Amino acid sequence: MELRCGGVGSQAGGRRMDGDSRDGGGGGCKDAGSEDYENLPTSVSLSIHMTAGAMAGILEHSVMYPVDSVKTRMQSLNPDPKAHYTSVYGALKKIIRTEGFWRPLRGLNVMMMGAGPAHALYFACYENMKRTLNAVFHHQGNSHLANGIAGSMATLLHDAVMNPAEVVKQRLQMYDSPHRSALSCIRTVLGTEGLGAFYRSYTTQLTMNVPFQSIHFITYELLQEQINPYRGYNPQSHIISGGLAGALAAAATTPLDVCKTLLNTQENMALHLANVSGRLSGMANAFRTVYQLNGLPGYFKGVQARVIYQMPSTAISWSVYEFFKYFLTKHKLENRTPY
């Protein structure tokens, strides 16, 4: 389909795919790709949001998975002397040298299986809630309150799907993990700890991800208003906005991520040193245990790895999501438009 000024079909100029109806303004002929993107229909179908979201989630987690493995290990409260790391690069190099080239990728399969449906629900819910709430709060444009609430609601669905995958993934990522495959880990956890183990950190995950996603979405939309005010398809703006939003949200919520990792991994040596018998559960108990073992600095263990992981992750996620949303909508319209 040829990109050209004047839009696709007969839609009015300056219309945006996320449902906002801000006037494009300025007159003249802007960048052809941007103009074509703006003139796509204001109501993108649910299936397009879900497909674009699934692709974004799978690519985001696949590309950044080795860094995620390092982050999990760096958040260990009482690591094995052989698993002491001072930097992300040094950790990756040491893991590959001592444990094999593929070791940083263990658990990637279960993460991809969770990330696809989780992100499909996540983006579909966000886009629809954002459009509905913007109409309620701010009839002509963008309400940051609406974006924050929409992001929080989307998180409830996302984490319900992702939490079991996170539990399995992080247990596979830990140093000297007894699990050699995702299936063996699932069987062992079910047999020894029961089904509830897969949701032991769910409340902590929500407590972390609701503020994370609120900061993330509000910052992303705010930056988009500044560097991409017409909301054209602009990959550079999506990458910059997504990366900065992810970095800020990641740094602010690191203490909660440390507690979530402890609940997911049930790190034996750390629990023994803290005189915890049985299984650790509950966000308050996790906070107390982290402080007992490492003090205030313990809440920021792995912050460097978390920011390094989240910044490109959210940049990849938004750029892939916006691309597929643009491409799939344009393709759908192309099949309908007679020439």
Number of C-alpha atoms within 10 A of each C-alpha: 9 9 14 15 17 16 21 23 15 11 14 14 20 24 26 23 23 18 20 21 16 15 14 18 9 8 7 6 10 15 13 17 17 19 25 24 25 26 24 25 21 17 16 20 14 16 13 21 26 23 22 27 28 28 19 29 29 21 19 24 23 18 14 18 21 20 21 24 28 26 27 24 24 26 25 24 23 18 17 12 7 11 17 15 18 11 15 22 12 12 21 18 14 16 20 13 11 10 13 11 12 10 18 22 18 22 25 20 15 18 24 21 14 22 29 24 21 25 30 25 23 28 27 23 24 23 21 20 19 27 22 14 18 22 17 11 14 14 12 12 14 22 20 18 16 24 28 24 20 27 28 24 19 25 27 18 17 23 24 15 20 24 22 23 23 25 26 24 26 22 25 25 24 23 19 13 12 12 18 13 15 20 12 13 20 18 12 14 17 14 10 9 12 12 13 12 19 20 19 21 27 24 14 22 26 21 16 22 24 22 19 25 25 23 22 27 26 21 22 24 21 19 19 19 14 11 15 17 13 21 23 24 24 19 15 13 21 27 22 22 28 28 25 21 26 28 21 17 23 28 18 16 21 22 21 21 25 27 27 28 25 26 25 26 22 17 19 15 14 18 20 11 12 15 10 13 9 10 13 19 16 15 21 10 14 21 18 13 23 23 16 13 16 14 11 12 11 20 21 19 22 25 21 17 22 26 22 21 26 26 23 21 25 27 26 24 26 26 24 23 26 21 18 20 25 22 15 19 20 19 13 11 16 15 9 10 11 7 5
